[in-house]
Amino acid sequence: MTEATLTSTSASPTARQVWTRTRGIVLAVVILLAAAVAIAAIRSGAQHGRLDPRSADPYGSRATAELLGDRGVSTRVVTTLDEARSAAGADTTLLVAAPDLLTDHQQADLRAATKNSSGRTILIAPDSPSLGTLAPAVTADPAISFHSTLSPSCDLPAARRAGSADTGGIRYSTSDPGADVCYPSDGLPTLLRIPAATGNGDTVVLGAPDILYNNRLDKQGNASLALQLLGSRPHLVWYLPSLSDTAATDAGKKTFLDLLPSGWLWGTLQLFIAAGLAALWRARRLGPLVPERLPVAIRASETVEGRARLYRKANARDRAATVLRSTTRTRLAPLIGVSPAQAHAPEALLPALSARLDGDGQALHVLLFGPPPSDDAALISLADQLDALEREVRRS
């Protein structure tokens, strides 16, 4: 093994080999990105605002706003908490399109502004994250309604006049004895009207937004129910929570993990468990080594060259020297009458070797059991000396 041989070969893969191994992954990533961009472009052109009274899309609510306008009810869209709070009043209906998107601080401020305003507050499909603050007497049932169209089954005038409507969604229960419970599904209502403790105000909890959609307004009694709930006051303020609202950035004393939805935390835990199971499945099994026949014959010179490249790349001169000395001692022992079990014991090998060659025992000890070489040149010199020692023993 020479320096020229070591420098003429390399264990590093070429650029072509790297591209061949990774081109499948790169192609898959490009396809996924292209598909994501295409889907985003299509969806951005098809929908302009869910539950937005300015949107004429199927899931917008422009038709509801126009019908209210024909009946003398003005509709104003707000996107910040300050605008929603300042609009609360006895002659105003405040509709909160996505109450679960509000932070705890926003919910508390909104509740403080509306509970004694004598106006009406309508919460669209609120769930546990917001009900505890915006409608304290109401709790959401974990199981949603299996039916979309339901019958009123209550004495609320608006519900009785509208008849069946598409309110099936989240089901609720309430501890307020004065509440109107309407459109039940399996015994639990999907629409509640909670009167305020003081004044003429109330809070309406609606389990599904379907009655407000453009494409559902003409079904069942949806239009009648929507117009009566939203048109009880001369002014309607439509609150669409926005990420641009500075009030949404106030996290209070919450940590980053507190701000993450619980579903994300459970999903991350499941991913870690799946990764652990996959690692156990693919890991090497512990146990004794099992010889395996190679599919092809490899020349000894190629094996030596490959191992030499690995030693050189790792700068493992000590390991290379140890292997060279150990192999030499193993081959010398039977030639000088030492058992293989004593081949690596200096007190057994060196006296027999000195007697065979009449050489210097100290020099032989340094050669066969000495310290590792300090550089590559010393390693090559050691290999040459060990080879010369073995040839001399075989000739003697």
C-alpha positions in Angstrom: 0.0 0.0 0.0 1.6 3.3 -1.1 0.8 7.0 -0.7 0.1 7.2 -4.4 -2.5 4.5 -4.1 -4.2 6.2 -1.2 -4.4 9.6 -3.0 -5.6 8.2 -6.4 -8.8 6.7 -4.9 -11.6 8.4 -3.0 -14.5 7.0 -0.9 -16.6 10.2 -1.5 -19.4 9.8 -4.0 -19.3 11.8 -7.2 -21.8 14.5 -8.1 -23.4 12.2 -10.6 -23.8 9.5 -7.9 -25.4 12.0 -5.5 -27.9 13.1 -8.2 -28.8 9.5 -9.1 -29.6 8.7 -5.4 -31.5 11.9 -4.7 -33.3 12.7 -7.9 -36.4 10.7 -6.9 -36.8 12.7 -3.7 -36.2 16.0 -5.5 -38.8 15.1 -8.1 -41.4 14.2 -5.5 -40.8 17.5 -3.6 -41.2 19.5 -6.9 -44.4 17.7 -7.7 -45.8 18.3 -4.2 -44.9 22.0 -4.4 -46.4 22.4 -7.8 -49.6 20.6 -6.7 -49.8 22.9 -3.6 -49.4 26.0 -5.7 -52.1 24.8 -8.2 -54.6 24.0 -5.4 -54.0 27.3 -3.7 -54.5 29.2 -7.0 -57.7 27.3 -7.7 -59.1 27.8 -4.2 -58.2 31.4 -4.1 -60.1 32.0 -7.3 -63.1 30.1 -6.1 -63.6 31.4 -2.6 -63.4 35.0 -1.4 -64.7 34.7 2.2 -66.5 32.1 4.2 -69.4 33.7 6.1 -68.5 37.0 4.6 -71.6 39.2 3.9 -69.7 40.8 1.0 -69.0 37.5 -0.7 -71.3 36.0 -3.4 -69.5 32.6 -3.3 -71.6 29.5 -2.3 -70.3 29.7 1.3 -70.5 33.5 1.5 -73.4 35.4 3.1 -74.0 38.3 0.7 -77.6 37.1 0.0 -78.4 37.3 3.7 -77.0 40.8 4.0 -79.0 42.0 0.9 -82.3 40.6 2.2 -81.7 42.3 5.6 -81.0 45.5 3.7 -84.3 45.3 1.9 -85.9 45.1 5.3 -84.1 48.2 6.6 -81.4 46.5 8.6 -77.9 47.9 7.9 -74.9 45.5 7.8 -71.4 46.6 8.7 -68.4 44.3 8.6 -65.7 44.7 11.3 -62.5 42.8 11.6 -61.0 44.0 14.9 -62.0 43.6 18.5 -62.1 47.4 19.2 -64.6 47.9 16.4 -66.8 45.1 17.7 -66.7 46.4 21.2 -67.6 49.9 20.3 -70.5 48.8 18.1 -72.2 46.9 20.9 -75.5 48.6 21.9 -79.2 48.1 22.5 -80.0 48.7 18.8 -77.3 46.4 17.4 -77.0 42.7 16.7 -73.4 41.6 16.9 -72.6 38.4 14.9 -69.3 36.7 15.7 -68.5 34.5 12.7 -65.7 32.5 14.2 -65.7 32.8 18.0 -63.2 30.0 18.5 -60.5 32.0 16.7 -60.5 34.6 19.4 -57.9 34.5 22.2 -58.9 34.2 25.8 -58.2 37.9 26.3 -60.3 38.9 23.3 -63.2 36.7 24.5 -63.1 38.3 27.9 -63.1 41.8 26.5 -66.0 41.0 24.1 -68.1 39.4 26.8 -67.6 42.5 29.1 -68.8 44.8 26.3 -71.9 42.8 25.3 -73.3 41.2 28.4 -75.0 44.4 29.7 -75.5 46.2 26.3 -79.1 45.2 25.9 -78.2 44.1 22.3 -78.1 40.7 20.7 -75.0 38.6 20.3 -75.0 35.7 17.9 -72.2 33.1 18.1 -71.8 30.9 15.0 -70.8 27.3 15.9 -68.9 28.0 19.0 -67.2 25.1 20.7 -65.5 24.6 24.1 -62.6 27.0 23.5 -65.0 30.0 23.5 -68.2 28.9 25.2 -66.8 29.1 28.7 -66.3 32.9 28.3 -68.8 34.1 25.7 -71.7 31.9 26.9 -70.8 30.7 30.4 -74.1 28.8 31.0 -73.6 26.7 27.8 -71.5 23.6 27.2 -70.8 21.8 23.9 -71.5 18.1 23.5 -68.5 16.1 22.0 -70.9 14.3 19.5 -72.3 16.5 16.7 -75.7 16.1 15.1 -76.0 13.4 12.4 -78.9 15.3 10.8 -78.6 18.7 9.1 -82.3 19.6 8.9 -84.1 19.7 12.2 -87.5 20.7 13.5 -87.7 23.7 16.0 -89.6 21.8 18.9 -89.6 25.0 21.0 -91.6 28.1 21.8 -89.2 30.7 20.4 -91.3 32.7 17.9 -88.6 33.0 15.3 -88.1 29.2 15.3 -91.8 28.4 15.2 -92.3 30.8 12.2 -89.3 29.5 10.3 -90.1 25.8 10.8 -87.5 23.2 9.9 -84.0 24.6 9.2 -80.4 23.4 8.6 -79.1 24.0 12.1 -77.7 20.5 12.6 -74.1 20.7 13.8 -72.7 21.2 17.3 -75.1 20.2 20.1 -75.4 22.1 23.3 -76.7 21.9 26.9 -77.4 24.8 29.2 -77.9 25.3 32.9 -79.9 28.5 32.4 -83.6 27.8 33.3 -84.8 30.7 31.2 -83.1 29.7 28.0 -84.9 28.8 24.8 -83.7 25.4 23.5 -84.6 24.7 19.9 -83.9 22.3 17.0 -82.9 19.3 19.2 -80.9 16.4 17.8 -81.1 13.2 20.0 -82.3 15.3 22.9 -79.8 18.1 22.7 -80.5 21.5 21.1 -78.5 23.0 18.2 -79.9 26.5 18.8 -80.0 28.3 22.1 -81.2 31.8 23.1 -79.8 32.9 26.5 -81.5 36.0 27.9 -79.2 38.5 29.6 -79.3 38.8 33.4 -80.3 42.5 33.1 -81.9 44.4 30.3 -83.4 43.2 27.0 -80.2 41.7 25.6 -79.6 38.1 24.8 -77.1 35.7 23.3 -77.9 33.3 20.5 -75.8 30.2 20.1 -76.1 28.6 16.7 -74.6 25.1 16.1 -74.1 25.4 12.4 -73.6 28.3 9.9 -75.6 26.7 7.1 -78.6 29.0 7.3 -76.4 31.9 6.4 -74.7 30.4 3.3 -75.7 31.7 -0.1 -76.2 28.2 -1.4 -78.4 27.1 1.6 -80.5 30.2 2.2 -83.4 29.1 0.0 -83.6 25.6 1.6 -86.1 24.7 4.3 -86.8 27.7 6.6 -83.2 28.9 6.6 -83.9 32.3 5.2 -86.8 33.0 7.6 -84.7 31.9 10.6 -81.7 33.9 9.5 -83.6 37.1 8.9 -85.4 36.9 12.2 -82.3 36.2 14.3 -80.1 38.8 12.5 -82.8 41.4 11.9 -84.2 41.8 15.5 -82.3 45.2 15.7 -81.9 47.9 13.1 -78.2 47.5 12.9 -76.1 44.4 12.3 -72.4 44.3 13.0 -70.7 41.3 11.3 -67.5 40.5 13.2 -65.0 38.5 11.1 -61.9 37.9 13.4 -58.7 38.7 11.6 -55.0 37.9 12.2 -54.2 41.6 11.5 -56.0 42.6 14.7 -53.4 43.7 17.2 -55.6 42.4 20.1 -55.0 38.8 18.7 -51.2 39.1 19.5 -51.8 39.5 23.2 -51.1 36.0 24.6 -51.0 37.1 28.2 -49.0 34.7 30.3 -49.4 31.7 28.0 -46.3 29.8 26.7 -45.7 28.7 23.2 -47.1 25.3 24.0 -50.2 26.8 25.5 -50.9 28.6 22.2 -50.8 25.4 20.1 -54.1 23.6 19.6 -54.4 20.4 21.5 -54.8 18.4 18.3 -51.3 19.5 17.2 -49.8 18.3 20.4 -51.5 14.9 20.2 -50.5 14.6 16.5 -46.9 15.4 17.3 -46.9 12.7 20.1 -48.4 10.2 17.6 -45.7 11.0 15.1 -42.9 10.4 17.7 -44.5 7.1 18.7 -44.8 6.0 15.0 -41.1 7.0 14.5 -40.0 5.0 17.5 -42.0 1.9 16.3 -40.5 2.3 12.8 -37.0 2.5 14.3 -37.6 -0.6 16.3 -38.9 -2.4 13.2 -36.0 -1.4 11.0 -33.2 -1.6 13.6 -30.6 -4.2 13.5 -31.4 -7.2 15.6 -29.0 -8.0 18.5 -27.4 -11.4 18.4 -24.3 -13.3 17.2 -22.9 -12.6 13.8 -24.1 -14.8 11.0 -21.8 -15.5 8.1 -23.4 -14.7 4.8 -22.2 -15.6 1.3 -21.4 -12.6 -0.8 -23.3 -12.4 -4.0 -20.1 -11.7 -5.9 -16.5 -12.6 -5.4 -14.3 -9.6 -4.3 -10.6 -9.7 -4.8 -8.4 -9.5 -1.7 -6.6 -6.5 -3.1 -9.8 -4.5 -3.4 -10.7 -5.4 0.2 -7.3 -4.2 1.4 -7.5 -1.0 -0.6 -11.0 -0.3 0.6 -10.1 -0.7 4.2 -7.0 1.4 3.8 -9.1 4.2 2.3 -11.4 4.1 5.3 -8.4 4.1 7.8 -6.8 7.0 5.9 -10.1 9.0 5.7 -10.6 8.6 9.5 -6.9 9.4 10.2 -6.8 6.1 12.1 -3.1 5.3 12.0 -3.3 3.7 15.5 -6.0 1.3 14.4 -4.1 0.4 11.2 -0.9 -0.2 13.1 -2.7 -2.4 15.6 -4.1 -4.5 12.8 -0.7 -4.8 11.1 1.1 -5.9 14.3 -1.7 -8.3 15.4 -1.7 -10.0 12.0 2.1 -10.3 12.0 2.2 -11.8 15.5 -0.5 -14.3 14.6 1.5 -15.5 11.5 4.9 -15.5 13.4 3.7 -17.6 16.4 3.4 -21.0 14.7 6.7 -20.4 12.8 8.7 -20.1 16.1 6.8 -22.7 18.1 4.5 -20.5 20.1 0.8 -21.5 20.5 -1.7 -19.2 18.8 -3.2 -18.4 22.3 0.2 -16.9 23.3 0.8 -15.0 20.1 0.0 -11.7 21.6 1.8 -12.1 24.9 5.2 -10.4 24.8 6.7 -12.7 27.5 6.0 -15.7 25.4 6.5 -14.4 21.8 9.6 -12.2 22.2 12.0 -14.8 23.8 11.2 -17.4 21.2 11.6 -14.8 18.4 14.9 -13.5 19.8 16.2 -17.1 20.1 15.3 -17.8 16.5 16.9 -14.6 15.0 19.6 -13.8 17.6 18.2 -10.3 17.5 17.7 -7.4 19.9 14.7 -8.1 22.1 14.1 -4.4 22.8 13.9 -3.6 19.1 11.5 -6.5 18.5 9.3 -5.3 21.4 9.1 -1.8 19.9 8.4 -3.3 16.4 5.6 -5.7 17.5 4.2 -4.0 20.6 5.3 -0.4 20.3 3.4 2.9 20.2 1.3 3.9 17.2 3.2 5.7 14.4 3.0 9.5 14.4 2.4 10.1 10.7 1.7 8.3 7.4 5.4 7.9 6.6 6.0 6.1 9.9 3.0 3.8 9.3 4.4 2.8 5.9 7.9 2.2 7.4 6.3 0.0 10.1 4.5 -2.1 7.5 7.8 -2.5 5.6 9.6 -3.6 8.8 6.9 -6.1 9.8 7.0 -7.6 6.3 10.8 -7.8 6.4 10.7 -9.5 9.8 8.2 -12.1 8.6 10.3 -12.9 5.6 13.4 -13.3 7.7 11.7 -15.7 10.1 10.5 -17.8 7.2 14.0 -18.0 5.7 15.7 -18.9 9.1 
